[in-house]
Amino acid sequence: MKSLLDLKPANAHPPASAVRPWLDWRWQIRWGLLLAYTGLLTLVSLAPAEKFPVIPVLLPQQDKAIHFLLYGTLVWLARWALAAHWMVRPAFLVVVTGAIAYGGLMEVLQGVLVNYHRQFEFGDIVANSLGALCFWWISRWIFVPLPPVDPLVAVPQDRST
């Protein structure tokens, strides 16, 4: 049974993190990691090929497997970042379509930047898209929106025990 101390007044304000999610430290960490990963992915996608060491080929189509994992991770991080705020529901069209469009843009820019010894490959776009779709599908069972945190509001304790 709840005591009078556990009841909130009818005019109680929502927590600050519910109104302004960027004040929630979880939101800041998750979005910071997503932005850092996106910047790193852009750098790796558009850097000259000579800057990277030659990787021995262990699998046929190893390049496509790397694209699959890189863009799957991008979707995973985007879904994780959106789940940091309880009011935001990750939208399939925004996250997956955004990752696919971003991958397509990187491939087009590689085709345009011919003096960097990079080239446009449709197979890379397919691998990016499959990675984004697969990781979205897997992550839908993992990421559950977190409840808001407000340091000024105490969490009611279960006093039934």
C-alpha positions in Angstrom: 0.0 0.0 0.0 1.3 3.5 -0.9 1.8 6.0 1.8 1.0 9.7 1.5 4.7 10.3 1.0 4.7 8.3 -2.3 1.9 10.3 -3.9 2.7 13.2 -6.1 0.6 16.4 -6.3 -1.6 16.8 -9.3 0.3 19.8 -10.5 3.8 18.1 -10.4 6.0 19.1 -13.2 7.6 16.5 -15.4 11.3 15.8 -14.9 13.7 18.2 -16.6 15.0 15.3 -18.7 11.5 14.7 -20.1 11.1 18.3 -21.2 14.7 18.8 -22.4 16.3 15.5 -23.1 19.7 17.0 -23.9 20.1 17.7 -20.1 20.1 13.9 -19.5 23.7 12.6 -19.3 22.6 9.3 -20.9 21.4 11.3 -23.9 24.6 13.3 -24.2 26.8 10.2 -24.0 24.8 8.2 -26.5 24.5 11.0 -29.1 28.1 11.9 -28.6 29.2 8.4 -29.4 26.9 8.3 -32.4 28.3 11.6 -33.8 31.9 10.5 -33.2 31.2 7.1 -34.9 29.6 8.9 -37.9 32.6 11.2 -38.2 35.0 8.3 -38.0 33.0 6.5 -40.7 33.1 9.5 -42.9 36.8 9.8 -42.4 37.4 6.2 -43.2 35.1 6.3 -46.2 36.7 9.3 -47.8 40.3 9.0 -46.8 42.8 8.1 -49.5 43.2 4.3 -49.9 47.0 4.6 -49.5 46.5 5.7 -45.9 45.4 2.3 -44.8 47.5 -0.8 -44.5 46.9 -3.7 -46.9 44.6 -6.2 -45.2 45.1 -9.8 -46.1 42.0 -11.3 -47.8 40.6 -14.0 -45.5 37.1 -14.2 -47.0 35.8 -13.8 -50.4 34.0 -10.4 -50.6 35.6 -9.3 -47.3 35.1 -5.7 -48.3 31.3 -6.3 -48.4 31.3 -7.9 -44.9 33.1 -4.9 -43.5 30.5 -2.5 -45.1 27.8 -4.7 -43.6 29.3 -4.4 -40.1 30.1 -0.7 -40.3 26.6 0.4 -41.4 25.0 -2.1 -39.1 26.9 -0.6 -36.2 25.8 2.9 -37.4 22.1 1.8 -37.1 22.8 0.1 -33.8 24.2 3.2 -32.3 21.4 5.4 -33.7 18.8 3.1 -32.2 20.7 3.1 -28.9 20.9 6.9 -29.0 17.2 7.3 -29.6 16.3 4.9 -26.9 18.1 7.1 -24.3 15.1 9.3 -24.1 11.8 7.7 -23.1 9.6 10.0 -25.2 11.4 9.3 -28.5 10.5 6.1 -30.4 13.1 5.1 -32.9 11.5 5.4 -36.4 12.5 2.8 -38.9 12.3 5.3 -41.8 14.5 7.8 -40.2 17.2 5.5 -38.9 17.5 2.9 -41.6 16.7 5.2 -44.5 19.2 7.7 -43.1 21.9 5.1 -42.8 21.3 3.8 -46.4 21.2 7.4 -47.8 24.4 8.2 -45.9 26.1 5.1 -47.3 25.0 5.9 -50.8 26.3 9.5 -50.4 29.7 8.1 -49.3 29.8 5.8 -52.3 28.9 8.7 -54.7 31.6 10.9 -53.1 34.1 8.1 -53.5 33.2 7.9 -57.2 33.6 11.7 -57.5 36.9 11.8 -55.7 38.8 9.8 -58.3 42.2 11.2 -57.4 41.9 9.4 -54.0 41.9 6.0 -55.8 38.4 5.2 -54.5 35.6 4.1 -56.7 31.8 3.8 -56.6 30.6 0.2 -56.1 26.9 -0.7 -56.1 27.7 -3.8 -54.1 28.9 -1.6 -51.2 25.5 0.1 -51.2 23.8 -3.3 -51.1 26.1 -4.4 -48.2 25.4 -1.1 -46.3 21.7 -1.5 -46.8 21.6 -5.2 -45.7 23.7 -4.3 -42.6 21.4 -1.5 -41.7 18.3 -3.6 -42.1 19.7 -6.7 -40.2 21.0 -4.7 -37.3 17.7 -2.8 -37.0 15.8 -6.0 -36.9 18.1 -7.5 -34.2 18.1 -4.3 -32.1 14.4 -4.0 -31.9 14.4 -6.7 -29.2 17.3 -5.2 -27.3 16.8 -1.5 -27.0 14.0 -0.4 -24.6 13.5 3.3 -23.9 14.9 4.3 -20.5 12.8 6.1 -18.0 13.6 9.8 -17.4 16.0 10.7 -14.7 15.5 13.8 -12.6 18.0 14.2 -9.7 15.5 16.4 -7.8 12.8 13.7 -7.7 13.3 10.8 -5.4 12.3 7.4 -6.7 9.6 5.9 -4.5 10.7 2.8 -2.6 8.7 -0.4 -2.4 7.8 -0.6 1.3 5.7 -3.8 1.1 8.6 -6.0 2.3 
